[in-house]
Amino acid sequence: MRDPKPLFILNGPNLNRLGKREPEIYGYTTLGEIETWCRQAAGKRPVQFRQTNSEERLIEWVHEAIDEDAAGIIINPAAFTFTSLALLDALKMFPGPIIEFHISNVHRREPIYHRSYVSMRATAVMAGLGAAGYPTAVHAIEALIEQNKV
């Protein structure tokens, strides 16, 4: 049996501040704790778990997921969700399933957070589950990966 293809979990700007940043919205869980949960949820599937404050780097990681034939992408693009056509263009090149993930329910927030460019490509969108929703996203993308094998 071949090794499973990797899962890319990509996080955008300011998510390195989880646990300290607006805990009334994002809670007290750190990104390090979220990474541990995601790796546990992924089981034997390799995980590339990354965070950047740079739009360029986030796009390069999507390109890397394409080049490495990743099984899927879970992306929390944070503010780039609502601003980056370049990120959308990169995600359009990825052939596998993509879950757009947000810790908060962006639709209950200010109107500027209601239009997502990433949603135009995402297979599914998950929002409002809090940090604990990341492992749920891992399980959901595993189901999408299995559906794509058929």
Phi and psi in radians as a Rosetta constraint file:
Dihedral C 1 N 2 CA 2 C 2 CIRCULARHARMONIC -1.260 0.35
Dihedral N 2 CA 2 C 2 N 3 CIRCULARHARMONIC 2.702 0.35
Dihedral C 2 N 3 CA 3 C 3 CIRCULARHARMONIC -1.117 0.35
Dihedral N 3 CA 3 C 3 N 4 CIRCULARHARMONIC 2.496 0.35
Dihedral C 3 N 4 CA 4 C 4 CIRCULARHARMONIC -1.177 0.35
Dihedral N 4 CA 4 C 4 N 5 CIRCULARHARMONIC 2.599 0.35
Dihedral C 4 N 5 CA 5 C 5 CIRCULARHARMONIC -1.188 0.35
Dihedral N 5 CA 5 C 5 N 6 CIRCULARHARMONIC 2.630 0.35
Dihedral C 5 N 6 CA 6 C 6 CIRCULARHARMONIC -1.281 0.35
Dihedral N 6 CA 6 C 6 N 7 CIRCULARHARMONIC 2.737 0.35
Dihedral C 6 N 7 CA 7 C 7 CIRCULARHARMONIC -1.888 0.35
Dihedral N 7 CA 7 C 7 N 8 CIRCULARHARMONIC 2.237 0.35
Dihedral C 7 N 8 CA 8 C 8 CIRCULARHARMONIC -1.722 0.35
Dihedral N 8 CA 8 C 8 N 9 CIRCULARHARMONIC 2.192 0.35
Dihedral C 8 N 9 CA 9 C 9 CIRCULARHARMONIC -2.054 0.35
Dihedral N 9 CA 9 C 9 N 10 CIRCULARHARMONIC 1.872 0.35
Dihedral C 9 N 10 CA 10 C 10 CIRCULARHARMONIC -1.958 0.35
Dihedral N 10 CA 10 C 10 N 11 CIRCULARHARMONIC 2.325 0.35
Dihedral C 10 N 11 CA 11 C 11 CIRCULARHARMONIC -2.177 0.35
Dihedral N 11 CA 11 C 11 N 12 CIRCULARHARMONIC 2.364 0.35
Dihedral C 11 N 12 CA 12 C 12 CIRCULARHARMONIC -1.608 0.35
Dihedral N 12 CA 12 C 12 N 13 CIRCULARHARMONIC -2.768 0.35
Dihedral C 12 N 13 CA 13 C 13 CIRCULARHARMONIC -1.095 0.35
Dihedral N 13 CA 13 C 13 N 14 CIRCULARHARMONIC 2.486 0.35
Dihedral C 13 N 14 CA 14 C 14 CIRCULARHARMONIC 1.287 0.35
Dihedral N 14 CA 14 C 14 N 15 CIRCULARHARMONIC -0.079 0.35
Dihedral C 14 N 15 CA 15 C 15 CIRCULARHARMONIC -1.265 0.35
Dihedral N 15 CA 15 C 15 N 16 CIRCULARHARMONIC -0.280 0.35
Dihedral C 15 N 16 CA 16 C 16 CIRCULARHARMONIC -1.174 0.35
Dihedral N 16 CA 16 C 16 N 17 CIRCULARHARMONIC -0.209 0.35
Dihedral C 16 N 17 CA 17 C 17 CIRCULARHARMONIC -1.699 0.35
Dihedral N 17 CA 17 C 17 N 18 CIRCULARHARMONIC 0.102 0.35
Dihedral C 17 N 18 CA 18 C 18 CIRCULARHARMONIC -0.978 0.35
Dihedral N 18 CA 18 C 18 N 19 CIRCULARHARMONIC 2.502 0.35
Dihedral C 18 N 19 CA 19 C 19 CIRCULARHARMONIC 1.695 0.35
Dihedral N 19 CA 19 C 19 N 20 CIRCULARHARMONIC -0.417 0.35
Dihedral C 19 N 20 CA 20 C 20 CIRCULARHARMONIC -2.099 0.35
Dihedral N 20 CA 20 C 20 N 21 CIRCULARHARMONIC -0.529 0.35
Dihedral C 20 N 21 CA 21 C 21 CIRCULARHARMONIC -1.467 0.35
Dihedral N 21 CA 21 C 21 N 22 CIRCULARHARMONIC 2.100 0.35
Dihedral C 21 N 22 CA 22 C 22 CIRCULARHARMONIC 0.631 0.35
Dihedral N 22 CA 22 C 22 N 23 CIRCULARHARMONIC 1.129 0.35
Dihedral C 22 N 23 CA 23 C 23 CIRCULARHARMONIC -1.068 0.35
Dihedral N 23 CA 23 C 23 N 24 CIRCULARHARMONIC -0.377 0.35
Dihedral C 23 N 24 CA 24 C 24 CIRCULARHARMONIC -1.178 0.35
Dihedral N 24 CA 24 C 24 N 25 CIRCULARHARMONIC -0.371 0.35
Dihedral C 24 N 25 CA 25 C 25 CIRCULARHARMONIC -1.779 0.35
Dihedral N 25 CA 25 C 25 N 26 CIRCULARHARMONIC -0.812 0.35
Dihedral C 25 N 26 CA 26 C 26 CIRCULARHARMONIC -1.821 0.35
Dihedral N 26 CA 26 C 26 N 27 CIRCULARHARMONIC -0.122 0.35
Dihedral C 26 N 27 CA 27 C 27 CIRCULARHARMONIC 1.422 0.35
Dihedral N 27 CA 27 C 27 N 28 CIRCULARHARMONIC -2.952 0.35
Dihedral C 27 N 28 CA 28 C 28 CIRCULARHARMONIC -1.924 0.35
Dihedral N 28 CA 28 C 28 N 29 CIRCULARHARMONIC 0.037 0.35
Dihedral C 28 N 29 CA 29 C 29 CIRCULARHARMONIC -1.260 0.35
Dihedral N 29 CA 29 C 29 N 30 CIRCULARHARMONIC 2.392 0.35
Dihedral C 29 N 30 CA 30 C 30 CIRCULARHARMONIC -1.559 0.35
Dihedral N 30 CA 30 C 30 N 31 CIRCULARHARMONIC 2.842 0.35
Dihedral C 30 N 31 CA 31 C 31 CIRCULARHARMONIC -1.133 0.35
Dihedral N 31 CA 31 C 31 N 32 CIRCULARHARMONIC -0.567 0.35
Dihedral C 31 N 32 CA 32 C 32 CIRCULARHARMONIC -1.084 0.35
Dihedral N 32 CA 32 C 32 N 33 CIRCULARHARMONIC -0.711 0.35
Dihedral C 32 N 33 CA 33 C 33 CIRCULARHARMONIC -1.144 0.35
Dihedral N 33 CA 33 C 33 N 34 CIRCULARHARMONIC -0.724 0.35
Dihedral C 33 N 34 CA 34 C 34 CIRCULARHARMONIC -1.076 0.35
Dihedral N 34 CA 34 C 34 N 35 CIRCULARHARMONIC -0.736 0.35
Dihedral C 34 N 35 CA 35 C 35 CIRCULARHARMONIC -1.026 0.35
Dihedral N 35 CA 35 C 35 N 36 CIRCULARHARMONIC -0.778 0.35
Dihedral C 35 N 36 CA 36 C 36 CIRCULARHARMONIC -1.035 0.35
Dihedral N 36 CA 36 C 36 N 37 CIRCULARHARMONIC -0.801 0.35
Dihedral C 36 N 37 CA 37 C 37 CIRCULARHARMONIC -1.062 0.35
Dihedral N 37 CA 37 C 37 N 38 CIRCULARHARMONIC -0.738 0.35
Dihedral C 37 N 38 CA 38 C 38 CIRCULARHARMONIC -1.144 0.35
Dihedral N 38 CA 38 C 38 N 39 CIRCULARHARMONIC -0.737 0.35
Dihedral C 38 N 39 CA 39 C 39 CIRCULARHARMONIC -1.115 0.35
Dihedral N 39 CA 39 C 39 N 40 CIRCULARHARMONIC -0.698 0.35
Dihedral C 39 N 40 CA 40 C 40 CIRCULARHARMONIC -1.116 0.35
Dihedral N 40 CA 40 C 40 N 41 CIRCULARHARMONIC -0.763 0.35
Dihedral C 40 N 41 CA 41 C 41 CIRCULARHARMONIC -1.149 0.35
Dihedral N 41 CA 41 C 41 N 42 CIRCULARHARMONIC -0.549 0.35
Dihedral C 41 N 42 CA 42 C 42 CIRCULARHARMONIC -1.342 0.35
Dihedral N 42 CA 42 C 42 N 43 CIRCULARHARMONIC -0.274 0.35
Dihedral C 42 N 43 CA 43 C 43 CIRCULARHARMONIC 1.070 0.35
Dihedral N 43 CA 43 C 43 N 44 CIRCULARHARMONIC -2.136 0.35
Dihedral C 43 N 44 CA 44 C 44 CIRCULARHARMONIC -1.475 0.35
Dihedral N 44 CA 44 C 44 N 45 CIRCULARHARMONIC -0.134 0.35
Dihedral C 44 N 45 CA 45 C 45 CIRCULARHARMONIC -1.271 0.35
Dihedral N 45 CA 45 C 45 N 46 CIRCULARHARMONIC 2.262 0.35
Dihedral C 45 N 46 CA 46 C 46 CIRCULARHARMONIC -1.135 0.35
Dihedral N 46 CA 46 C 46 N 47 CIRCULARHARMONIC 2.500 0.35
Dihedral C 46 N 47 CA 47 C 47 CIRCULARHARMONIC -2.166 0.35
Dihedral N 47 CA 47 C 47 N 48 CIRCULARHARMONIC 2.262 0.35
Dihedral C 47 N 48 CA 48 C 48 CIRCULARHARMONIC -1.775 0.35
Dihedral N 48 CA 48 C 48 N 49 CIRCULARHARMONIC 1.733 0.35
Dihedral C 48 N 49 CA 49 C 49 CIRCULARHARMONIC -1.815 0.35
Dihedral N 49 CA 49 C 49 N 50 CIRCULARHARMONIC 2.078 0.35
Dihedral C 49 N 50 CA 50 C 50 CIRCULARHARMONIC -2.461 0.35
Dihedral N 50 CA 50 C 50 N 51 CIRCULARHARMONIC 2.713 0.35
Dihedral C 50 N 51 CA 51 C 51 CIRCULARHARMONIC -2.442 0.35
Dihedral N 51 CA 51 C 51 N 52 CIRCULARHARMONIC 2.462 0.35
Dihedral C 51 N 52 CA 52 C 52 CIRCULARHARMONIC -2.579 0.35
Dihedral N 52 CA 52 C 52 N 53 CIRCULARHARMONIC 2.692 0.35
Dihedral C 52 N 53 CA 53 C 53 CIRCULARHARMONIC -1.729 0.35
Dihedral N 53 CA 53 C 53 N 54 CIRCULARHARMONIC 0.094 0.35
Dihedral C 53 N 54 CA 54 C 54 CIRCULARHARMONIC -1.899 0.35
Dihedral N 54 CA 54 C 54 N 55 CIRCULARHARMONIC 2.187 0.35
Dihedral C 54 N 55 CA 55 C 55 CIRCULARHARMONIC -1.092 0.35
Dihedral N 55 CA 55 C 55 N 56 CIRCULARHARMONIC -0.719 0.35
Dihedral C 55 N 56 CA 56 C 56 CIRCULARHARMONIC -1.031 0.35
Dihedral N 56 CA 56 C 56 N 57 CIRCULARHARMONIC -0.819 0.35
Dihedral C 56 N 57 CA 57 C 57 CIRCULARHARMONIC -1.122 0.35
Dihedral N 57 CA 57 C 57 N 58 CIRCULARHARMONIC -0.714 0.35
Dihedral C 57 N 58 CA 58 C 58 CIRCULARHARMONIC -1.053 0.35
Dihedral N 58 CA 58 C 58 N 59 CIRCULARHARMONIC -0.747 0.35
Dihedral C 58 N 59 CA 59 C 59 CIRCULARHARMONIC -1.129 0.35
Dihedral N 59 CA 59 C 59 N 60 CIRCULARHARMONIC -0.725 0.35
Dihedral C 59 N 60 CA 60 C 60 CIRCULARHARMONIC -1.075 0.35
Dihedral N 60 CA 60 C 60 N 61 CIRCULARHARMONIC -0.637 0.35
Dihedral C 60 N 61 CA 61 C 61 CIRCULARHARMONIC -1.192 0.35
Dihedral N 61 CA 61 C 61 N 62 CIRCULARHARMONIC -0.616 0.35
Dihedral C 61 N 62 CA 62 C 62 CIRCULARHARMONIC -1.100 0.35
Dihedral N 62 CA 62 C 62 N 63 CIRCULARHARMONIC -0.751 0.35
Dihedral C 62 N 63 CA 63 C 63 CIRCULARHARMONIC -1.046 0.35
Dihedral N 63 CA 63 C 63 N 64 CIRCULARHARMONIC -0.719 0.35
Dihedral C 63 N 64 CA 64 C 64 CIRCULARHARMONIC -1.084 0.35
Dihedral N 64 CA 64 C 64 N 65 CIRCULARHARMONIC -0.712 0.35
Dihedral C 64 N 65 CA 65 C 65 CIRCULARHARMONIC -1.065 0.35
Dihedral N 65 CA 65 C 65 N 66 CIRCULARHARMONIC -0.669 0.35
Dihedral C 65 N 66 CA 66 C 66 CIRCULARHARMONIC -1.132 0.35
Dihedral N 66 CA 66 C 66 N 67 CIRCULARHARMONIC -0.868 0.35
Dihedral C 66 N 67 CA 67 C 67 CIRCULARHARMONIC -1.138 0.35
Dihedral N 67 CA 67 C 67 N 68 CIRCULARHARMONIC -0.577 0.35
Dihedral C 67 N 68 CA 68 C 68 CIRCULARHARMONIC -1.538 0.35
Dihedral N 68 CA 68 C 68 N 69 CIRCULARHARMONIC 0.066 0.35
Dihedral C 68 N 69 CA 69 C 69 CIRCULARHARMONIC 0.962 0.35
Dihedral N 69 CA 69 C 69 N 70 CIRCULARHARMONIC 0.846 0.35
Dihedral C 69 N 70 CA 70 C 70 CIRCULARHARMONIC -1.045 0.35
Dihedral N 70 CA 70 C 70 N 71 CIRCULARHARMONIC 2.655 0.35
Dihedral C 70 N 71 CA 71 C 71 CIRCULARHARMONIC -1.276 0.35
Dihedral N 71 CA 71 C 71 N 72 CIRCULARHARMONIC -0.593 0.35
Dihedral C 71 N 72 CA 72 C 72 CIRCULARHARMONIC -3.015 0.35
Dihedral N 72 CA 72 C 72 N 73 CIRCULARHARMONIC 2.943 0.35
Dihedral C 72 N 73 CA 73 C 73 CIRCULARHARMONIC -2.265 0.35
Dihedral N 73 CA 73 C 73 N 74 CIRCULARHARMONIC 2.286 0.35
Dihedral C 73 N 74 CA 74 C 74 CIRCULARHARMONIC -1.885 0.35
Dihedral N 74 CA 74 C 74 N 75 CIRCULARHARMONIC 2.162 0.35
Dihedral C 74 N 75 CA 75 C 75 CIRCULARHARMONIC -2.264 0.35
Dihedral N 75 CA 75 C 75 N 76 CIRCULARHARMONIC 2.215 0.35
Dihedral C 75 N 76 CA 76 C 76 CIRCULARHARMONIC -1.917 0.35
Dihedral N 76 CA 76 C 76 N 77 CIRCULARHARMONIC 1.564 0.35
Dihedral C 76 N 77 CA 77 C 77 CIRCULARHARMONIC -1.337 0.35
Dihedral N 77 CA 77 C 77 N 78 CIRCULARHARMONIC -0.065 0.35
Dihedral C 77 N 78 CA 78 C 78 CIRCULARHARMONIC 0.915 0.35
Dihedral N 78 CA 78 C 78 N 79 CIRCULARHARMONIC -2.322 0.35
Dihedral C 78 N 79 CA 79 C 79 CIRCULARHARMONIC -1.060 0.35
Dihedral N 79 CA 79 C 79 N 80 CIRCULARHARMONIC -0.473 0.35
Dihedral C 79 N 80 CA 80 C 80 CIRCULARHARMONIC -1.140 0.35
Dihedral N 80 CA 80 C 80 N 81 CIRCULARHARMONIC -0.305 0.35
Dihedral C 80 N 81 CA 81 C 81 CIRCULARHARMONIC -0.924 0.35
Dihedral N 81 CA 81 C 81 N 82 CIRCULARHARMONIC -0.700 0.35
Dihedral C 81 N 82 CA 82 C 82 CIRCULARHARMONIC -1.788 0.35
Dihedral N 82 CA 82 C 82 N 83 CIRCULARHARMONIC 0.015 0.35
Dihedral C 82 N 83 CA 83 C 83 CIRCULARHARMONIC -2.298 0.35
Dihedral N 83 CA 83 C 83 N 84 CIRCULARHARMONIC -0.331 0.35
Dihedral C 83 N 84 CA 84 C 84 CIRCULARHARMONIC -1.862 0.35
Dihedral N 84 CA 84 C 84 N 85 CIRCULARHARMONIC 1.737 0.35
Dihedral C 84 N 85 CA 85 C 85 CIRCULARHARMONIC -1.216 0.35
Dihedral N 85 CA 85 C 85 N 86 CIRCULARHARMONIC -0.534 0.35
Dihedral C 85 N 86 CA 86 C 86 CIRCULARHARMONIC -1.112 0.35
Dihedral N 86 CA 86 C 86 N 87 CIRCULARHARMONIC -0.707 0.35
Dihedral C 86 N 87 CA 87 C 87 CIRCULARHARMONIC -1.131 0.35
Dihedral N 87 CA 87 C 87 N 88 CIRCULARHARMONIC -0.755 0.35
Dihedral C 87 N 88 CA 88 C 88 CIRCULARHARMONIC -0.997 0.35
Dihedral N 88 CA 88 C 88 N 89 CIRCULARHARMONIC -0.811 0.35
Dihedral C 88 N 89 CA 89 C 89 CIRCULARHARMONIC -1.056 0.35
Dihedral N 89 CA 89 C 89 N 90 CIRCULARHARMONIC -0.687 0.35
Dihedral C 89 N 90 CA 90 C 90 CIRCULARHARMONIC -1.143 0.35
Dihedral N 90 CA 90 C 90 N 91 CIRCULARHARMONIC -0.787 0.35
Dihedral C 90 N 91 CA 91 C 91 CIRCULARHARMONIC -1.118 0.35
Dihedral N 91 CA 91 C 91 N 92 CIRCULARHARMONIC -0.540 0.35
Dihedral C 91 N 92 CA 92 C 92 CIRCULARHARMONIC -1.096 0.35
Dihedral N 92 CA 92 C 92 N 93 CIRCULARHARMONIC -0.414 0.35
Dihedral C 92 N 93 CA 93 C 93 CIRCULARHARMONIC -1.433 0.35
Dihedral N 93 CA 93 C 93 N 94 CIRCULARHARMONIC -0.262 0.35
Dihedral C 93 N 94 CA 94 C 94 CIRCULARHARMONIC -1.419 0.35
Dihedral N 94 CA 94 C 94 N 95 CIRCULARHARMONIC 2.179 0.35
Dihedral C 94 N 95 CA 95 C 95 CIRCULARHARMONIC -1.432 0.35
Dihedral N 95 CA 95 C 95 N 96 CIRCULARHARMONIC -0.266 0.35
Dihedral C 95 N 96 CA 96 C 96 CIRCULARHARMONIC -1.644 0.35
Dihedral N 96 CA 96 C 96 N 97 CIRCULARHARMONIC -3.041 0.35
Dihedral C 96 N 97 CA 97 C 97 CIRCULARHARMONIC -1.249 0.35
Dihedral N 97 CA 97 C 97 N 98 CIRCULARHARMONIC 2.537 0.35
Dihedral C 97 N 98 CA 98 C 98 CIRCULARHARMONIC -2.292 0.35
Dihedral N 98 CA 98 C 98 N 99 CIRCULARHARMONIC 2.263 0.35
Dihedral C 98 N 99 CA 99 C 99 CIRCULARHARMONIC -1.920 0.35
Dihedral N 99 CA 99 C 99 N 100 CIRCULARHARMONIC 2.141 0.35
Dihedral C 99 N 100 CA 100 C 100 CIRCULARHARMONIC -1.480 0.35
Dihedral N 100 CA 100 C 100 N 101 CIRCULARHARMONIC 2.191 0.35
Dihedral C 100 N 101 CA 101 C 101 CIRCULARHARMONIC -2.165 0.35
Dihedral N 101 CA 101 C 101 N 102 CIRCULARHARMONIC 2.380 0.35
Dihedral C 101 N 102 CA 102 C 102 CIRCULARHARMONIC -2.353 0.35
Dihedral N 102 CA 102 C 102 N 103 CIRCULARHARMONIC 2.342 0.35
Dihedral C 102 N 103 CA 103 C 103 CIRCULARHARMONIC -1.123 0.35
Dihedral N 103 CA 103 C 103 N 104 CIRCULARHARMONIC -0.795 0.35
Dihedral C 103 N 104 CA 104 C 104 CIRCULARHARMONIC -1.631 0.35
Dihedral N 104 CA 104 C 104 N 105 CIRCULARHARMONIC 2.870 0.35
Dihedral C 104 N 105 CA 105 C 105 CIRCULARHARMONIC -1.461 0.35
Dihedral N 105 CA 105 C 105 N 106 CIRCULARHARMONIC 1.715 0.35
Dihedral C 105 N 106 CA 106 C 106 CIRCULARHARMONIC -1.075 0.35
Dihedral N 106 CA 106 C 106 N 107 CIRCULARHARMONIC -0.385 0.35
Dihedral C 106 N 107 CA 107 C 107 CIRCULARHARMONIC -1.383 0.35
Dihedral N 107 CA 107 C 107 N 108 CIRCULARHARMONIC -0.191 0.35
Dihedral C 107 N 108 CA 108 C 108 CIRCULARHARMONIC -1.693 0.35
Dihedral N 108 CA 108 C 108 N 109 CIRCULARHARMONIC 0.055 0.35
Dihedral C 108 N 109 CA 109 C 109 CIRCULARHARMONIC -1.807 0.35
Dihedral N 109 CA 109 C 109 N 110 CIRCULARHARMONIC -2.969 0.35
Dihedral C 109 N 110 CA 110 C 110 CIRCULARHARMONIC -1.019 0.35
Dihedral N 110 CA 110 C 110 N 111 CIRCULARHARMONIC 2.630 0.35
Dihedral C 110 N 111 CA 111 C 111 CIRCULARHARMONIC -0.967 0.35
Dihedral N 111 CA 111 C 111 N 112 CIRCULARHARMONIC -0.491 0.35
Dihedral C 111 N 112 CA 112 C 112 CIRCULARHARMONIC -1.058 0.35
Dihedral N 112 CA 112 C 112 N 113 CIRCULARHARMONIC -0.387 0.35
Dihedral C 112 N 113 CA 113 C 113 CIRCULARHARMONIC -1.605 0.35
Dihedral N 113 CA 113 C 113 N 114 CIRCULARHARMONIC 0.164 0.35
Dihedral C 113 N 114 CA 114 C 114 CIRCULARHARMONIC -1.656 0.35
Dihedral N 114 CA 114 C 114 N 115 CIRCULARHARMONIC -0.239 0.35
Dihedral C 114 N 115 CA 115 C 115 CIRCULARHARMONIC -1.989 0.35
Dihedral N 115 CA 115 C 115 N 116 CIRCULARHARMONIC 1.945 0.35
Dihedral C 115 N 116 CA 116 C 116 CIRCULARHARMONIC -1.821 0.35
Dihedral N 116 CA 116 C 116 N 117 CIRCULARHARMONIC 2.165 0.35
Dihedral C 116 N 117 CA 117 C 117 CIRCULARHARMONIC -1.243 0.35
Dihedral N 117 CA 117 C 117 N 118 CIRCULARHARMONIC -0.616 0.35
Dihedral C 117 N 118 CA 118 C 118 CIRCULARHARMONIC -1.099 0.35
Dihedral N 118 CA 118 C 118 N 119 CIRCULARHARMONIC -0.610 0.35
Dihedral C 118 N 119 CA 119 C 119 CIRCULARHARMONIC -1.044 0.35
Dihedral N 119 CA 119 C 119 N 120 CIRCULARHARMONIC -0.410 0.35
Dihedral C 119 N 120 CA 120 C 120 CIRCULARHARMONIC -1.141 0.35
Dihedral N 120 CA 120 C 120 N 121 CIRCULARHARMONIC -0.351 0.35
Dihedral C 120 N 121 CA 121 C 121 CIRCULARHARMONIC -2.002 0.35
Dihedral N 121 CA 121 C 121 N 122 CIRCULARHARMONIC -0.442 0.35
Dihedral C 121 N 122 CA 122 C 122 CIRCULARHARMONIC -1.031 0.35
Dihedral N 122 CA 122 C 122 N 123 CIRCULARHARMONIC 2.459 0.35
Dihedral C 122 N 123 CA 123 C 123 CIRCULARHARMONIC -1.218 0.35
Dihedral N 123 CA 123 C 123 N 124 CIRCULARHARMONIC -0.675 0.35
Dihedral C 123 N 124 CA 124 C 124 CIRCULARHARMONIC -2.585 0.35
Dihedral N 124 CA 124 C 124 N 125 CIRCULARHARMONIC 2.763 0.35
Dihedral C 124 N 125 CA 125 C 125 CIRCULARHARMONIC -2.221 0.35
Dihedral N 125 CA 125 C 125 N 126 CIRCULARHARMONIC 2.295 0.35
Dihedral C 125 N 126 CA 126 C 126 CIRCULARHARMONIC -2.163 0.35
Dihedral N 126 CA 126 C 126 N 127 CIRCULARHARMONIC 2.257 0.35
Dihedral C 126 N 127 CA 127 C 127 CIRCULARHARMONIC -2.610 0.35
Dihedral N 127 CA 127 C 127 N 128 CIRCULARHARMONIC 2.512 0.35
Dihedral C 127 N 128 CA 128 C 128 CIRCULARHARMONIC 1.573 0.35
Dihedral N 128 CA 128 C 128 N 129 CIRCULARHARMONIC 0.107 0.35
Dihedral C 128 N 129 CA 129 C 129 CIRCULARHARMONIC -1.560 0.35
Dihedral N 129 CA 129 C 129 N 130 CIRCULARHARMONIC -0.042 0.35
Dihedral C 129 N 130 CA 130 C 130 CIRCULARHARMONIC 1.323 0.35
Dihedral N 130 CA 130 C 130 N 131 CIRCULARHARMONIC -3.099 0.35
Dihedral C 130 N 131 CA 131 C 131 CIRCULARHARMONIC -1.053 0.35
Dihedral N 131 CA 131 C 131 N 132 CIRCULARHARMONIC -0.576 0.35
Dihedral C 131 N 132 CA 132 C 132 CIRCULARHARMONIC -1.138 0.35
Dihedral N 132 CA 132 C 132 N 133 CIRCULARHARMONIC -0.182 0.35
Dihedral C 132 N 133 CA 133 C 133 CIRCULARHARMONIC -1.334 0.35
Dihedral N 133 CA 133 C 133 N 134 CIRCULARHARMONIC -0.287 0.35
Dihedral C 133 N 134 CA 134 C 134 CIRCULARHARMONIC -1.002 0.35
Dihedral N 134 CA 134 C 134 N 135 CIRCULARHARMONIC -0.871 0.35
Dihedral C 134 N 135 CA 135 C 135 CIRCULARHARMONIC -1.069 0.35
Dihedral N 135 CA 135 C 135 N 136 CIRCULARHARMONIC -0.565 0.35
Dihedral C 135 N 136 CA 136 C 136 CIRCULARHARMONIC -1.092 0.35
Dihedral N 136 CA 136 C 136 N 137 CIRCULARHARMONIC -0.693 0.35
Dihedral C 136 N 137 CA 137 C 137 CIRCULARHARMONIC -1.116 0.35
Dihedral N 137 CA 137 C 137 N 138 CIRCULARHARMONIC -0.657 0.35
Dihedral C 137 N 138 CA 138 C 138 CIRCULARHARMONIC -1.086 0.35
Dihedral N 138 CA 138 C 138 N 139 CIRCULARHARMONIC -0.805 0.35
Dihedral C 138 N 139 CA 139 C 139 CIRCULARHARMONIC -1.112 0.35
Dihedral N 139 CA 139 C 139 N 140 CIRCULARHARMONIC -0.681 0.35
Dihedral C 139 N 140 CA 140 C 140 CIRCULARHARMONIC -1.153 0.35
Dihedral N 140 CA 140 C 140 N 141 CIRCULARHARMONIC -0.710 0.35
Dihedral C 140 N 141 CA 141 C 141 CIRCULARHARMONIC -1.240 0.35
Dihedral N 141 CA 141 C 141 N 142 CIRCULARHARMONIC -0.545 0.35
Dihedral C 141 N 142 CA 142 C 142 CIRCULARHARMONIC -1.058 0.35
Dihedral N 142 CA 142 C 142 N 143 CIRCULARHARMONIC -0.718 0.35
Dihedral C 142 N 143 CA 143 C 143 CIRCULARHARMONIC -1.122 0.35
Dihedral N 143 CA 143 C 143 N 144 CIRCULARHARMONIC -0.713 0.35
Dihedral C 143 N 144 CA 144 C 144 CIRCULARHARMONIC -1.148 0.35
Dihedral N 144 CA 144 C 144 N 145 CIRCULARHARMONIC -0.669 0.35
Dihedral C 144 N 145 CA 145 C 145 CIRCULARHARMONIC -1.095 0.35
Dihedral N 145 CA 145 C 145 N 146 CIRCULARHARMONIC -0.750 0.35
Dihedral C 145 N 146 CA 146 C 146 CIRCULARHARMONIC -1.111 0.35
Dihedral N 146 CA 146 C 146 N 147 CIRCULARHARMONIC -0.721 0.35
Dihedral C 146 N 147 CA 147 C 147 CIRCULARHARMONIC -1.078 0.35
Dihedral N 147 CA 147 C 147 N 148 CIRCULARHARMONIC -0.641 0.35
Dihedral C 147 N 148 CA 148 C 148 CIRCULARHARMONIC -1.229 0.35
Dihedral N 148 CA 148 C 148 N 149 CIRCULARHARMONIC -0.339 0.35
Dihedral C 148 N 149 CA 149 C 149 CIRCULARHARMONIC -1.294 0.35
Dihedral N 149 CA 149 C 149 N 150 CIRCULARHARMONIC -0.375 0.35
